[in-house]
Amino acid sequence: MNRLHRRALKPRVLARRIALHHARDTIGRKGLLARLGPGLITGASDDDPSGIATYSQAGAQFGFSMCWVMLFIFPLMAAIQEISARIGRVTGHGIAGAIRTHYSPWLLRGMVVLLLAANVINLAADLGAMGDALRLLIGGSARLYVVGFAVGCTLLEVFSRYERYVAVLKWTSLVLFSYVATALAIDVPWREVAWNTLVPTLSLQSNYVVAIVAVLGTTITPYCFFWQSSQEAEDERVDPVAHALIDAPGEALAQIRRIRIDTYVGMAYSNVISLFIIVTTAATLHAHGITDIQTSSQAAEALRPIAGIFTFALFAAGIIGIGLLAVPVLAGSCAYAVGEALGWTTGLGRAPLDAKAFYGTIVVATLLGIAGNFIGLDPIKALFWAAVINGVVAVPLMVVMMVMAMAPRVMGRFTLPWPLWLMGWLCTSVMAISVLVMFITW
């Protein structure tokens, strides 16, 4: 760009062109892991200890016949997460902030209250599973480990510099490869796995239907919507040359391409790991007649006499490692939802004293998760009620997201392309049917 042309440009237009070139150059220079962010972290956190318990139940109870569900659900999950990410990057707000800006706050508050209830129950169940897993590995007090994990996760989330903290979360997500190693360490009939993955096994048996609903409810969850949209908005806020796409359309091509890659890689990673968990428990527990698995730590313990100490240790270590990512995501999504709904200053990129209520919500949510492990909360019932509440919240939230993502007053020129619109509504319909079936088969 020559000097005369630079002078002729309006400052705002020049700033946007510089930002666009910066975004393209930065994205082009980065390796794959560096390009991945909110989508990868969201996908990995979806395989939290509670999710591991659900996938272990499915594999132990029904063997390889549940494998096809993970392939079926992948495009639906990826589509709805891409939509949530687009809302965050286009508007510069998370889902809660966008709803509050453009719709009645009463529409949002009921959803946020239910989200908080589900997240706190999930936090309690995840912390309990992490404590039990460490107890299985080294002995000691599971409750003491619960407190240690909760305090460590909270301190890191509150006091780490944002860029460093995101890097920690991304690297922590790699712990899920332990479940790939677990499956490769045992004897698996891979042809049977491939057949059951590509060819659905359908049954109207009530337990089978409930298991499918549980897997859907564990995989497509409201806290993932809130987290990914808020992280996209946060990444834009902390980058001095980035803008909300509605204010800087020139950045859209590079950023939407990045969002799509990030989201689809993250969701594929999540579903592949879920598939490996089903395969591991199907090839070991189900094959040996152990079909009643209620928690992730029970699955790990049951593996020890069947698959050996190495497989057991990998499975248990994976519960701890992914819990270290999932606990901050659950607590953080609580804080983003509450903070944006009430108009607080929010963001993990802010200093603790600049967003005291936001960080206070993270602390309170985690403390409630700890408390759940000291008041005799039944982990099995906790998982059940978390699934019920998540299902109740997910469907109306997804409807609102789809309406919002097609509204020009919210998204400007960046309303959804029709293939993504179609997949989003298909995902919403599948979840609505799943919740209906859940209540029918209660």
C-alpha positions in Angstrom: 0.0 0.0 0.0 1.7 3.3 -1.1 1.8 6.4 1.0 -0.7 8.5 -1.0 -3.2 5.7 -1.0 -2.8 5.2 2.7 -3.5 8.9 3.4 -6.6 8.7 1.2 -8.1 6.0 3.3 -10.3 6.8 6.2 -8.6 5.8 9.5 -11.4 3.4 10.4 -11.2 1.6 7.0 -7.4 1.5 7.3 -7.6 0.0 10.8 -9.9 -2.7 9.5 -7.7 -3.6 6.5 -4.6 -3.8 8.8 -6.6 -6.0 11.2 -7.7 -8.3 8.3 -4.2 -8.7 7.0 -3.0 -9.4 10.6 -5.7 -12.0 11.1 -4.9 -13.8 7.8 -1.1 -13.7 8.4 -1.4 -14.8 12.0 -3.8 -17.7 11.2 -1.6 -18.7 8.2 1.6 -18.8 10.3 0.2 -20.9 13.2 0.4 -24.7 13.4 -2.7 -26.7 13.8 -2.7 -26.8 17.6 -2.1 -23.1 17.8 -5.0 -22.4 15.5 -7.3 -24.5 17.7 -8.9 -22.9 20.8 -12.5 -22.6 22.0 -13.6 -25.5 19.8 -10.9 -27.9 21.0 -11.3 -27.0 24.6 -15.1 -27.3 24.4 -15.0 -30.6 22.7 -12.5 -32.1 25.2 -14.4 -30.8 28.2 -17.5 -32.5 26.8 -15.8 -35.8 27.7 -15.7 -34.9 31.4 -15.8 -37.6 34.1 -19.6 -37.6 34.0 -19.5 -38.2 30.2 -17.0 -41.0 30.7 -19.4 -42.6 33.1 -22.3 -42.4 30.5 -20.1 -43.8 27.7 -18.8 -46.5 30.0 -22.4 -47.5 30.9 -23.3 -47.6 27.2 -20.4 -49.8 26.3 -20.7 -52.1 29.3 -24.5 -52.6 28.9 -24.8 -52.9 25.1 -21.4 -53.6 23.8 -20.4 -52.4 20.4 -24.1 -51.8 19.3 -23.9 -48.2 20.7 -20.9 -47.2 18.5 -23.0 -45.8 15.7 -24.5 -43.1 18.0 -21.1 -41.3 18.1 -20.9 -41.1 14.3 -24.6 -40.1 14.0 -24.3 -37.3 16.5 -21.0 -35.8 15.2 -22.4 -33.5 12.5 -25.3 -32.4 14.7 -22.9 -31.6 17.6 -20.5 -29.8 15.3 -23.2 -27.7 13.7 -24.8 -26.4 16.9 -21.3 -25.7 18.4 -20.3 -23.8 15.3 -23.5 -21.7 15.6 -22.7 -20.9 19.2 -19.2 -19.9 18.2 -20.4 -17.7 15.4 -22.8 -15.9 17.7 -19.9 -15.1 20.0 -17.5 -13.9 17.3 -20.1 -11.9 15.3 -21.7 -10.1 18.2 -18.8 -9.8 20.5 -20.9 -11.3 23.3 -21.5 -14.8 24.6 -24.9 -16.3 24.2 -26.2 -14.9 27.5 -25.0 -11.4 26.6 -26.5 -11.6 23.1 -29.9 -12.7 24.4 -29.8 -10.0 27.1 -28.9 -7.3 24.4 -31.6 -8.2 21.9 -34.4 -10.0 23.9 -36.2 -9.8 27.2 -33.9 -10.7 30.1 -36.7 -12.9 31.6 -36.2 -15.2 28.6 -32.6 -15.7 29.8 -32.8 -15.8 33.5 -34.8 -19.0 33.8 -32.3 -20.8 31.5 -29.4 -19.5 33.5 -30.9 -20.7 36.8 -31.4 -24.2 35.3 -27.9 -24.1 33.8 -26.4 -23.3 37.2 -28.2 -26.2 38.8 -27.0 -28.7 36.1 -23.4 -27.3 36.2 -23.2 -27.5 40.0 -24.4 -31.1 40.0 -22.0 -31.9 37.2 -19.1 -30.2 39.2 -19.9 -32.3 42.2 -20.0 -35.5 40.2 -16.8 -34.7 38.3 -14.9 -33.7 41.4 -16.1 -36.9 43.1 -15.0 -39.0 40.2 -11.6 -37.4 40.1 -11.2 -38.0 43.9 -12.3 -41.6 43.5 -9.9 -42.2 40.6 -6.9 -40.8 42.5 -7.8 -42.9 45.5 -7.9 -46.0 43.3 -4.4 -45.2 41.9 -2.6 -44.2 45.1 -5.0 -44.8 48.1 -5.9 -42.1 50.6 -8.9 -40.0 51.1 -11.1 -39.3 48.1 -12.7 -36.3 49.8 -9.3 -34.7 50.5 -8.5 -35.1 46.8 -11.8 -33.5 45.9 -10.8 -30.4 47.9 -7.3 -30.3 46.4 -8.5 -30.6 42.8 -11.2 -27.9 43.3 -8.8 -25.5 44.9 -6.1 -26.1 42.3 -8.4 -25.6 39.4 -9.9 -22.5 40.9 -6.6 -20.8 41.7 -5.3 -21.5 38.2 -8.5 -20.2 36.6 -8.6 -17.0 38.6 -5.0 -16.0 38.8 -3.4 -17.3 35.5 -2.8 -14.9 32.6 -5.4 -15.6 30.0 -3.2 -16.6 27.1 -1.2 -19.0 29.4 -4.4 -20.4 30.9 -5.8 -21.1 27.4 -2.6 -22.9 26.5 -2.8 -25.0 29.6 -6.4 -26.0 28.8 -5.4 -26.9 25.2 -2.5 -29.1 26.3 -4.6 -30.7 29.0 -7.1 -31.8 26.4 -4.5 -34.2 25.0 -4.9 -36.4 28.1 -7.9 -37.9 26.4 -5.5 -39.8 24.1 -5.1 -42.1 27.2 -8.4 -43.7 26.1 -7.0 -44.4 22.6 -4.0 -46.0 24.3 -6.4 -48.0 26.6 -8.3 -49.4 23.6 -5.1 -50.3 21.8 -3.7 -52.1 24.8 -6.5 -54.7 24.8 -7.9 -57.2 22.3 -10.6 -55.5 20.3 -12.5 -57.0 17.3 -12.0 -53.9 15.1 -14.1 -55.3 12.2 -17.0 -55.7 14.5 -16.4 -52.1 15.8 -16.3 -50.8 12.2 -19.6 -52.6 11.3 -21.4 -51.3 14.4 -20.2 -47.8 13.8 -21.3 -47.6 10.2 -24.5 -49.7 10.5 -26.9 -48.6 13.2 -28.3 -51.1 15.6 -31.9 -50.0 16.3 -34.0 -51.3 19.2 -37.1 -50.2 20.9 -36.1 -51.8 24.2 -36.6 -49.2 26.8 -33.1 -49.5 28.3 -31.5 -49.1 24.9 -33.6 -46.0 24.1 -32.8 -44.5 27.5 -29.0 -45.1 26.9 -29.2 -43.3 23.5 -31.0 -40.4 25.1 -28.3 -40.3 27.9 -25.5 -40.3 25.3 -27.2 -37.5 23.4 -27.8 -35.5 26.5 -24.2 -35.9 27.7 -22.8 -35.0 24.3 -24.9 -31.9 23.4 -25.0 -29.8 26.6 -25.9 -26.2 27.3 -22.6 -25.4 29.2 -20.7 -26.1 26.0 -22.8 -23.6 24.1 -22.2 -20.9 26.7 -18.5 -21.6 27.0 -17.6 -21.7 23.4 -19.5 -18.5 22.5 -18.1 -16.6 25.5 -14.6 -17.8 24.6 -14.9 -16.5 21.0 -16.0 -13.2 22.4 -13.2 -13.2 25.0 -10.6 -14.0 22.3 -11.8 -11.1 20.3 -11.7 -8.7 23.3 -8.2 -9.5 24.4 -6.7 -9.2 20.9 -6.1 -5.5 20.3 -6.4 -5.8 16.5 -9.5 -8.0 16.5 -13.1 -6.8 16.3 -16.6 -8.3 16.5 -17.4 -9.3 13.0 -20.6 -7.3 12.9 -18.3 -4.2 13.3 -15.5 -5.5 11.0 -16.9 -7.6 8.1 -13.5 -7.7 6.5 -12.2 -10.1 9.2 -15.1 -12.5 8.6 -13.6 -14.8 6.0 -10.5 -15.7 8.0 -12.3 -15.9 11.3 -15.3 -18.0 10.2 -12.9 -20.4 8.5 -10.9 -20.6 11.7 -14.0 -21.2 13.7 -15.1 -24.0 11.4 -11.8 -25.8 11.6 -11.5 -25.3 15.3 -15.1 -26.5 16.0 -15.1 -29.5 13.7 -11.7 -30.7 14.9 -12.7 -30.3 18.5 -16.0 -32.1 18.1 -14.4 -34.9 16.0 -11.8 -35.3 18.8 -14.5 -35.4 21.4 -16.6 -38.0 19.6 -13.6 -40.2 18.6 -12.6 -40.4 22.3 -16.1 -41.2 23.3 -16.2 -44.0 20.8 -12.9 -45.4 22.2 -14.4 -45.3 25.7 -17.4 -47.3 24.5 -15.1 -49.7 22.6 -12.9 -50.3 25.7 -15.7 -51.0 28.0 -17.6 -53.1 25.4 -14.5 -55.3 24.7 -13.7 -55.8 28.4 -16.6 -55.3 30.8 -19.5 -56.3 28.4 -17.5 -59.2 27.1 -17.1 -60.5 30.6 -20.7 -60.1 31.6 -20.2 -56.9 33.7 -23.0 -54.7 32.5 -23.9 -52.6 35.6 -21.5 -49.7 35.6 -22.8 -46.5 37.3 -19.7 -44.2 37.6 -16.4 -43.6 35.7 -14.4 -44.8 38.7 -16.4 -48.0 38.8 -15.5 -48.6 35.2 -11.8 -48.0 35.9 -11.9 -50.4 38.9 -13.8 -53.1 37.0 -11.1 -53.0 34.3 -8.3 -53.9 36.7 -8.9 -57.7 37.0 -10.0 -58.0 33.4 -7.6 -55.9 31.3 -4.7 -55.5 33.7 -3.1 -52.8 35.8 -1.8 -50.8 32.8 -5.2 -50.4 31.2 -6.8 -49.6 34.6 -4.2 -47.0 35.4 -4.6 -45.3 32.0 -8.4 -45.2 32.3 -8.2 -43.8 35.8 -5.5 -41.2 34.9 -7.7 -40.1 32.0 -10.6 -39.4 34.4 -8.3 -37.1 36.5 -6.7 -35.4 33.6 -9.8 -34.5 31.7 -11.5 -33.5 35.0 -8.8 -30.8 35.4 -10.1 -29.3 32.2 -13.8 -29.9 32.7 -14.1 -28.4 36.2 -12.8 -25.0 35.1 -15.1 -25.1 32.0 -18.1 -25.9 34.1 -17.4 -23.2 36.7 -16.4 -20.7 34.0 -19.5 -21.2 31.9 -21.5 -20.5 35.1 -19.7 -17.3 35.6 -20.1 -16.2 31.9 -23.8 -17.0 31.9 -24.6 -15.2 35.2 -22.3 -12.3 34.5 -23.6 -11.6 31.0 -27.2 -12.1 32.1 -26.8 -9.5 34.9 -24.6 -7.1 32.9 -21.4 -7.6 35.0 -17.9 -7.1 33.8 -16.9 -10.6 32.7 -13.9 -12.4 31.3 -11.0 -14.6 32.2 -8.7 -12.1 30.5 -9.5 -9.5 33.2 -7.7 -9.1 36.5 -9.5 -10.6 39.5 -10.1 -7.1 41.0 -11.6 -5.8 37.8 -14.2 -8.6 37.6 -14.8 -9.5 41.2 -18.4 -10.8 40.8 -17.4 -12.9 37.8 -14.5 -14.6 39.5 -16.6 -14.8 42.7 -19.2 -16.9 40.8 -16.4 -19.3 39.7 -15.4 -19.7 43.4 -19.0 -20.2 44.6 -19.9 -22.7 41.9 -16.8 -24.7 42.7 -17.5 -24.6 46.5 -21.0 -25.9 45.8 -19.4 -28.7 43.8 -17.2 -29.5 46.8 -20.2 -29.4 49.1 -22.0 -31.9 47.0 -19.3 -34.5 47.9 -19.7 -33.8 51.7 -23.5 -33.9 52.1 -23.9 -37.5 50.8 -25.0 -36.6 47.3 -25.6 -39.8 45.4 -23.3 -39.7 42.3 -25.7 -41.9 40.3 -28.7 -39.7 41.1 -26.5 -36.6 40.5 -25.7 -37.7 37.0 -29.4 -38.5 36.3 -30.6 -35.1 37.4 -27.9 -33.3 35.6 -29.0 -35.1 32.4 -32.6 -34.2 33.0 -31.9 -30.5 33.7 -29.5 -30.3 30.8 -32.2 -31.7 28.5 -34.8 -29.3 29.8 -32.4 -26.3 29.2 -30.9 -27.5 25.9 -34.0 -27.5 23.7 -35.4 -24.0 24.4 -31.9 -22.6 24.4 -31.2 -24.2 21.0 -34.4 -22.8 19.7 -33.4 -19.3 20.9 -30.0 -19.7 19.4 -31.4 -20.7 16.0 -33.8 -17.8 15.9 -31.0 -15.4 17.0 -28.5 -16.7 14.5 -31.0 -16.0 11.7 -31.9 -12.5 12.9 -30.2 -9.7 10.9 -30.6 -7.3 13.9 -28.4 -9.6 15.9 -26.0 -11.1 13.3 -26.0 -8.4 10.6 -25.0 -9.9 7.3 -23.7 -13.0 9.0 -26.9 -15.0 9.4 -26.4 -18.7 8.9 -25.9 -20.3 5.5 -28.7 -22.7 4.7 -26.7 -25.9 5.2 -25.7 -24.9 8.7 -29.3 -23.6 9.4 -30.7 -27.0 8.3 -28.2 -29.0 10.5 -28.9 -26.7 13.5 -32.6 -27.2 13.3 -32.1 -31.0 12.8 -30.0 -31.1 15.9 -32.6 -29.1 17.8 -35.3 -31.5 16.6 -33.3 -34.6 17.6 -32.7 -33.2 21.1 -36.4 -32.3 21.5 -37.4 -35.9 20.6 -34.7 -37.2 22.9 -36.0 -35.2 25.9 -39.6 -36.2 25.0 -38.5 -39.9 25.0 -36.7 -39.4 28.3 -39.8 -38.2 30.0 -42.0 -40.9 28.4 -39.6 -43.6 29.6 -38.9 -42.0 33.0 
